Amino acid sequence: MDTKKEYCLIVEGNYLDESDAEEALREPFIDDYVNNTGSFRIHNFNEIEVAGGFSIGDFAIAMVEDKVFEITSNKSGRPISEHKAKLIAEALKRQDMFDEVRIEPLE
């Protein structure tokens, strides 16, 4: 396992654009957070952990083709390692918001 290499997640789903996919990514984690804490505010994005120390506020989503999106870290100096990508992918699969989730080295 190459820990110096940065990875991304490629996800597929029936979403119109990046904001639609981003909402789909965040919604189940926000729901869980609200169920556990009783409230939610926009600043809580950095408190809602997805996996491996990454919160829902740590991701950038870009559409790479129709209904295919790339999820990367938006934190400079904090790339997604292969190990963290696997943890994040498992969390996304459990939430079932995307039809397919795979890990790829970031170009």
C-alpha positions as CSV (number, residue, x, y, z in Angstrom):
1,M,0.0,0.0,0.0
2,D,1.4,3.3,-1.1
3,T,0.5,5.8,1.6
4,K,2.1,8.8,-0.2
5,K,-0.3,8.5,-3.1
6,E,-3.6,10.4,-3.1
7,Y,-6.8,8.6,-3.8
8,C,-10.3,9.7,-4.8
9,L,-13.7,7.9,-4.8
10,I,-15.6,7.6,-8.1
11,V,-19.3,7.3,-7.4
12,E,-22.2,6.8,-9.8
13,G,-25.8,7.8,-9.1
14,N,-28.8,9.2,-10.7
15,Y,-28.0,12.8,-9.8
16,L,-28.4,15.8,-12.1
17,D,-25.3,17.8,-11.0
18,E,-22.7,18.2,-8.4
19,S,-24.9,20.0,-5.9
20,D,-27.5,17.2,-6.2
21,A,-24.8,14.5,-5.6
22,E,-23.3,16.5,-2.7
23,E,-26.8,16.7,-1.1
24,A,-27.2,13.0,-1.5
25,L,-23.8,12.4,0.1
26,R,-24.5,14.6,3.1
27,E,-28.1,13.8,3.8
28,P,-27.8,10.3,5.5
29,F,-24.9,11.5,7.7
30,I,-26.8,14.7,8.7
31,D,-29.9,12.5,9.5
32,D,-27.8,10.3,11.7
33,Y,-26.3,13.3,13.4
34,V,-29.7,14.9,14.0
35,N,-31.0,11.6,15.4
36,N,-28.0,11.5,17.8
37,T,-27.8,15.1,18.8
38,G,-31.3,16.5,18.2
39,S,-30.1,19.4,16.1
40,F,-28.0,20.5,13.2
41,R,-26.4,23.8,12.0
42,I,-24.3,24.4,8.9
43,H,-21.1,24.7,11.0
44,N,-21.7,21.0,12.2
45,F,-20.4,19.8,8.8
46,N,-16.9,19.5,10.2
47,E,-18.2,17.5,13.2
48,I,-20.1,14.9,11.2
49,E,-17.5,12.1,10.6
50,V,-17.9,9.9,7.5
51,A,-14.9,7.6,8.2
52,G,-11.2,7.7,8.9
53,G,-11.3,11.2,10.5
54,F,-12.9,12.8,7.4
55,S,-16.1,14.7,8.0
56,I,-18.8,15.6,5.4
57,G,-17.3,19.1,5.2
58,D,-13.9,17.7,4.0
59,F,-15.0,16.5,0.6
60,A,-15.2,18.2,-2.8
61,I,-17.4,16.7,-5.5
62,A,-16.9,17.1,-9.2
63,M,-19.0,15.7,-12.0
64,V,-16.6,13.7,-14.4
65,E,-19.3,12.6,-16.8
66,D,-23.1,12.2,-16.7
67,K,-24.1,10.7,-13.4
68,V,-20.5,10.0,-12.5
69,F,-18.8,12.0,-9.7
70,E,-15.3,12.3,-8.2
71,I,-15.0,12.8,-4.5
72,T,-11.7,14.3,-3.2
73,S,-10.4,15.9,-0.1
74,N,-10.9,19.7,-0.1
75,K,-8.4,20.1,2.8
76,S,-4.9,21.1,1.5
77,G,-2.2,19.0,3.0
78,R,-4.7,16.3,4.0
79,P,-5.1,13.9,1.0
80,I,-7.2,10.8,1.1
81,S,-4.8,7.8,1.4
82,E,-5.7,4.4,0.1
83,H,-6.6,3.1,3.6
84,K,-8.9,6.1,4.3
85,A,-10.5,5.8,0.8
86,K,-11.4,2.2,1.7
87,L,-13.0,3.3,5.0
88,I,-14.9,6.1,3.3
89,A,-16.1,3.8,0.5
90,E,-17.4,1.3,3.0
91,A,-19.3,4.1,4.8
92,L,-20.8,5.3,1.5
93,K,-21.8,1.8,0.6
94,R,-23.6,1.3,4.0
95,Q,-25.6,4.5,3.4
96,D,-26.5,3.3,-0.1
97,M,-26.8,6.7,-1.8
98,F,-24.8,5.8,-4.8
99,D,-25.2,2.9,-7.3
100,E,-21.5,2.3,-7.5
101,V,-18.5,3.4,-5.3
102,R,-14.9,2.7,-6.3
103,I,-11.5,3.9,-5.3
104,E,-9.0,5.3,-7.8
105,P,-5.6,7.0,-7.6
106,L,-6.0,10.7,-8.0
107,E,-4.4,11.9,-11.2
